[in-house]
């Protein structure tokens, strides 16, 4: 029993660290690509494209990390998967912004200013992605899993539009 908990902790921590560095590096690279190739000030379409690609990278890294944790530590508690998703999303975003901050300290002309406000958005999106992944990983009946996913997405959309107005 103690050996299993140790394995779960090792898998959980290592996956969070590796995925945080990967996500932060990918988000940093995306910022660099958009800033250097498309110019400093992006149009509305350019900003939307950048956000869309950021969310795609984010979704792939977070869900793949959670699948890895679940595969390597089969009976890890669900709350640890949720916590891992939020941690990877939040820390990965902070890591990418920290790289940008270091470059602006060294006055690199191509480095865009860091935007630390994205941290909360990505942490919330990490929770959303983690819950969807947890439903996919832990609900054995595919029909029930699909129903739960749709219900969760509808509830989140209703809450989003309710609080956004």
C-alpha positions in Angstrom: 0.0 0.0 0.0 2.7 2.4 1.0 4.7 1.5 -2.2 1.6 2.3 -4.3 1.2 5.7 -2.7 4.9 6.4 -3.3 4.5 5.4 -7.0 1.5 7.6 -7.4 3.3 10.6 -5.9 6.3 10.1 -8.1 4.3 9.8 -11.2 2.0 12.7 -10.3 4.9 15.1 -9.4 7.1 14.2 -12.4 4.3 14.5 -14.9 3.3 17.9 -13.5 6.9 19.1 -13.7 7.6 17.8 -17.2 4.2 19.0 -18.6 4.6 22.4 -16.9 7.9 22.9 -18.7 6.5 21.6 -22.0 3.4 23.8 -21.9 5.3 26.9 -20.8 7.9 26.4 -23.6 5.2 25.8 -26.2 3.2 28.9 -25.1 6.5 31.0 -25.1 7.4 29.7 -28.6 3.9 30.6 -29.8 4.2 34.1 -28.4 7.6 34.5 -30.1 6.3 33.2 -33.4 3.3 35.6 -33.4 5.3 38.5 -32.2 8.2 38.1 -34.7 6.5 36.8 -37.8 3.2 38.7 -37.6 4.4 41.9 -36.1 4.2 43.4 -32.7 0.6 44.6 -32.7 -1.8 41.9 -33.8 -5.2 42.4 -35.5 -8.3 41.1 -34.0 -8.1 38.0 -36.2 -4.4 37.5 -35.3 -5.2 37.7 -31.5 -8.0 35.2 -32.0 -5.8 32.9 -34.0 -3.1 33.1 -31.3 -5.6 32.4 -28.5 -7.1 29.5 -30.5 -3.7 27.9 -31.0 -2.7 28.5 -27.4 -5.9 26.7 -26.3 -5.2 23.8 -28.6 -1.7 23.4 -27.3 -3.0 23.7 -23.8 -5.7 21.2 -24.3 -3.4 18.6 -25.9 -0.7 18.9 -23.2 -3.2 18.8 -20.2 -5.3 15.9 -21.5 -2.2 13.9 -22.6 -0.6 14.5 -19.2 -3.7 13.3 -17.4 -4.0 10.2 -19.5 -0.3 9.5 -18.8 -0.8 9.8 -15.1 -3.9 7.6 -15.2 -2.1 5.0 -17.3 1.0 4.9 -15.1 -0.8 5.1 -11.8 -4.0 3.2 -12.5 -5.9 3.7 -9.2 -4.8 7.3 -8.5 -7.6 9.3 -6.9 -9.7 11.5 -9.2 -9.0 14.6 -7.1 -5.3 14.2 -7.9 -6.0 14.2 -11.6 -8.1 17.3 -11.2 -5.3 19.0 -9.2 -2.7 17.9 -11.7 -4.7 19.4 -14.6 -5.1 22.8 -12.8 -1.4 22.7 -11.7 -0.1 22.0 -15.2 -2.3 24.7 -16.8 -1.5 27.4 -14.2 2.2 26.6 -13.7 2.7 26.1 -17.4 1.3 29.5 -18.1 3.3 31.1 -15.4 6.5 29.4 -16.7 5.9 30.7 -20.2 5.3 34.2 -18.9 8.3 34.0 -16.7 10.5 33.2 -19.7 9.1 36.3 -21.4 9.8 38.4 -18.2 13.4 37.3 -18.2 13.8 38.3 -21.9 12.2 41.7 -21.2 14.7 42.2 -18.3 17.5 41.7 -20.8 15.7 44.1 -23.2 15.4 41.6 -26.0 13.7 43.7 -28.8 11.6 40.7 -30.1 10.2 39.5 -26.8 6.6 40.6 -26.2 5.6 41.8 -22.7 4.4 39.1 -20.4 0.7 38.9 -19.6 0.3 37.4 -16.1 -3.5 37.9 -16.3 -3.7 34.7 -18.4 -2.8 32.6 -15.4 -6.4 32.6 -13.9 -8.0 31.9 -17.3 -5.7 28.9 -18.0 -6.1 27.6 -14.5 -9.9 27.7 -14.9 -9.6 26.1 -18.3 -7.3 23.5 -16.8 -10.1 22.6 -14.3 -12.6 22.3 -17.2 -10.2 20.1 -19.3 -9.4 18.0 -16.2 -13.1 17.3 -15.5 -13.7 16.4 -19.1 -10.7 14.1 -19.1 -11.7 12.6 -15.8 -15.2 11.8 -17.2 -13.5 10.2 -20.3 -11.0 8.2 -18.2 -13.2 7.0 -15.3 -16.7 6.5 -16.7 -16.8 3.1 -18.3 -20.2 3.4 -20.0 -19.6 5.5 -23.1 -23.2 6.7 -23.5 -23.3 7.9 -19.8 -19.9 9.5 -20.3 -21.1 11.4 -23.3 -24.2 12.5 -21.5 -22.1 13.7 -18.5 -19.8 15.6 -20.8 -22.6 17.4 -22.6 -24.3 18.2 -19.3 -21.1 19.6 -17.9 -20.4 21.7 -20.9 -23.9 23.1 -21.0 -23.8 24.0 -17.3 -20.4 25.7 -17.7 -21.7 27.6 -20.8 -24.8 28.8 -18.9 -22.7 29.9 -15.9 -20.3 31.7 -18.3 -23.0 33.6 -20.0 -24.8 34.4 -16.8 -21.7 35.9 -15.2 -20.4 37.5 -18.4 -23.4 39.8 -18.8 
